[in-house]
Amino acid sequence: MAGSGVSGLDWYDPRAVAKPPPPPATAPAPPTLAKESRATGAKQRPKPPSTPKTPEKVQQKQSEEATTPEASEAKDPEGTGKDNDVGSSGTKDAGSDAAVEGRDLNVLEVARSVDEATRAKEQLARDSIVRARDEVQARKAALQAQMREKELQLMEEERRLAGLEQELKTGCSLAEQKKVQDLRTAIESRGRAVRTLEREVSSKKDTMQRATDAYIEAEERLACAKHSMKKLEEEMLEIILSSGKEKDARLTDLLMKVPEVEKIDQG
């Protein structure tokens, strides 16, 4: 991610940019000596007979003199191009670049160039670190949100399993459990009454000859108590059977739901 930006700022030696060009193989002759040699040669050669100059020949001679190297050197002997007012800006820039390349950079210029390159690379590294940190923070926040959502799902499944486990232990709802407990208490009370009546019947049976009416009355009360107890027992049996049937249905439903809970936990 940061490699593409750093590759453009590899380390370089600023002094390599300002190295002077190698010296020429042979030094050219000075313009003055070349002119003197031409002048002496011209004096030694015999002059041809002069011919009248026409305006066309004069104009042609002036154009040839303007294009010769001697004329250009006479106009600009230093080679800087300052006397050429109509020269292009590209020639001046090339001359200034050649002047810069012709000298060595001093210590301050080298230090400034190195400092600028170092600051640019430091800024690039700083930006890369900031981008990487932002990406890490974003991924961390996304992971935390995903973990919170998964934790809520697991807590909901835990509460559902706790409810199923409580239902498995009790076997019925709280209302049904309370009703069964009340019926059990009533049956126990009736049982104590039945035992008392049985003892009374036994005692009355011994004295039935003496108290036939009392014996018949006790038998009737005993039959009434047994009938009442039987009704209560039938009611309790009906409740127990219906509760057992419902419990069996809930257990079957529970067994069908348990694999689904395992799949959710594995997911």
Stockholm file with secondary structure:
# STOCKHOLM 1.0

chainA/1-267         MAGSGVSGLDWYDPRAVAKPPPPPATAPAPPTLAKESRATGAKQRPKPPSTPKTPEKVQQKQSEEATTPEASEAKDPEGTGKDNDVGSSGTKDAGSDAAVEGRDLNVLEVARSVDEATRAKEQLARDSIVRARDEVQARKAALQAQMREKELQLMEEERRLAGLEQELKTGCSLAEQKKVQDLRTAIESRGRAVRTLEREVSSKKDTMQRATDAYIEAEERLACAKHSMKKLEEEMLEIILSSGKEKDARLTDLLMKVPEVEKIDQG
#=GR chainA/1-267 SS CCHHHHGGGCCCCHHHHTCCCCCCSSCCCCHHHHHHHHHHHHHHSCCCCCCCCCHHHHHHHHHHHHHSHHHHHHHCTTSSCCSCTTCCHHHHHHHHHHHHHTSCCCHHHHHHHHHHHHHHHHHHHHHHHHHHHHHHHHHHHHHHHHHHHHHHHHHHHHHHHHHHHHHHHHCSCHHHHHHHHHHHHHHHHHHHHHHHHHHHHHHHHHTTTTCHHHHHHHHHHHHHHHHHHHHHHHHHHHHHHHHHHHHHHHHHHHHHHHHHHHHHHHC
#=GC SS_cons         CCHHHHGGGCCCCHHHHTCCCCCCSSCCCCHHHHHHHHHHHHHHSCCCCCCCCCHHHHHHHHHHHHHSHHHHHHHCTTSSCCSCTTCCHHHHHHHHHHHHHTSCCCHHHHHHHHHHHHHHHHHHHHHHHHHHHHHHHHHHHHHHHHHHHHHHHHHHHHHHHHHHHHHHHHCSCHHHHHHHHHHHHHHHHHHHHHHHHHHHHHHHHHTTTTCHHHHHHHHHHHHHHHHHHHHHHHHHHHHHHHHHHHHHHHHHHHHHHHHHHHHHHHC
//
